[in-house]
Amino acid sequence: MSKKPKGILIILSVGIASFLFMYFAIAYRPPVQKTAGYLYDVSDSIMQAAVWKVIKNDSNISVPPIRDANGEVNYYNDSAHFISMTMKVRANKEYQYTLMYYGDSVFRSTSTVSELFIHDSHDPTRQNKETNNLFFAPKEDTLLINAFERTFIDKLDKELGMGHTKEIK
């Protein structure tokens, strides 16, 4: 008689555990950071040259060294696929961005259009996904995107002598 309740308890425990696992696996959707892409009607080499000209001519934009202290290339700042930067957007406010060029090297070397998009962005004074596994609320994503456009994309548009097509992803 004592074996039946144990068996039922085990079945109930497994059933409850399975239900909870499925509930959280299906119901929990982590927030996704909104990002923006900027498409230009120029080749990748022309866009990259313009990007670096904007960076070099703006004292409010800083890019960390491409190689670390050991001489290794920083994956998210290799300058060929990614560019990491800090931008001063106001007197006492800086945001950090990692930009990525769209497409693989074959696409980028043959295409007549190019795209740069925000791979990652954050305000180092606030909690972020790197430190606390949190994403910004949509309002904060929009704030970071708008600051990026004012501080960088507007200058890139002028340098290229054209506007861009914007994609929110």
N, C-alpha and C positions, 0 to 999 in steps of 0.2 A: 504494500500500500504506500509506503514511503517513496518508492521509486517513481510512481506516476506523478506526484507533484513536482519532483525534481525535473523530470522530463518535460513537463508542461512549463515549468519556470525557464528551463533552458530554451525551449522553443519560443516562449514569449520574449525572452531577453534578446535572442537572435532576431526575432521579428521587429522588435522595437529599435534595435541598433540598425537594422537594415532600413527601416522607415526613416530614421533620423538622418542616416547617411544620404539616402536618396533625396530627402527634403532639402538638405543643405546643398547638395551637389546641383540640384535643379533650381532651387529658389534663390540661391546666393549668386548674384552677378556683380563682380567687382566693378566699380566705376571705371570708365575708360577715359584717359586723357585725350581731350580734343586737340587736334593739331591742324595746321594749315600748310598747303602747298602753293607754290608760286610758279606758274608756267610762263615761259618766255619763248618768243619766236626767234631764237638765236641758237647757235650751236653750243654745246657744252663748254668747249674751250673758251669761247667768247664770254659766256656767263661766268665761268670760274675766274677769268682775268678781271672782270668787273667786280665780282665779290671781293677778291683780294684788294682791289684798288679802294673800294669803300672801306674795308677794314683798316688798311694802312693809313688812309686819310682821316680817320675819325679817332680822336684821342679818347673818346668815351667807349670804345670797343677794344677789348683785350682778348687775345688768343693765347692759351698756354703753349709751351714748347711742344713740338710734334714728337720729340723723343724724350723719354723719361731719363732719370739719373743713370740708369743702366744702359742707355743707348737704344732701348727698345721703342718702337713706334707705338704711340698711344692709339689703340684701335678706334676710339671714338673721337680722335682728333688727328687723323692721318693726312688730312688736306686733300686727299684724292676722292674719298667717299663721304667723310664726315668732317665737320668743323665744330669744335667746341669753343664757346665764347662767353664772355661776361660783358654785359652792356649796362652802362650807367644811363638810366632813363630819367632821373631827376637828381637834384643835388645830393640827396642822401639815400638813393634807391638804386640798386643794381639787380638785374635778373640774369640768370644763366640759361644758355640755350645750347643744344647740340643740333646742328643742321645736317641734313643728308641730301646728297644729289640723287635724283631718281634714276634708276636703271643700272644695269651692269655695264662693264667697260665697253662691250661691243655695241650695245645700244647707244651709249653716250658718245662713242666716237663716230657713229654713222648718222645719228638723228639730226634733223634741222631744228628741233625744239629741245628745250632743256627745262628741268624742274628742280627747284630747291624746296625742301620742306623742313618744317620743324620736327625733328625726331623726338626731342625731349626739351622741356622747359621747366624752370622752377624759380621760385623766389627763395634764396638761401636763408632768409630770416624766418621762413614759415616751415611747418612740418611738410615733408614731402615723401614720395614713395621710397626714396633711397634710405631714409632714416626711420620711417615708421610705417612703411607699406600702405601709405595713404595717397590718394590722388586728389588733385584740386577739384573743387566744385566747378561746374561750368562757368560761373561768373568769374572765377579766378583764371581759368583757361583763357577766356575772352580778354581779360585784362592783360595777360602775358602776350597774347597774339597781337592785340592792339598796340602795345608798347613796342613790340618787335617791328611792326609795320611802320610806325612813326620813326623809330630810331634807325632802322636798317633798310627795309624794303623800299620806302620812298626814295632813299638815296640810290639804291640799286636801279630803280626805275629811271632816275635821272642819268645815272652813269651809262645805262644801256640806251637811253633816248627813246624809251617805249614803256608802255604800261604792261601789266601782267594779267594773267587769268588766275583767279584765286579759287582754290578748292579747299573746303573744310572737310577733314577726314575724321 
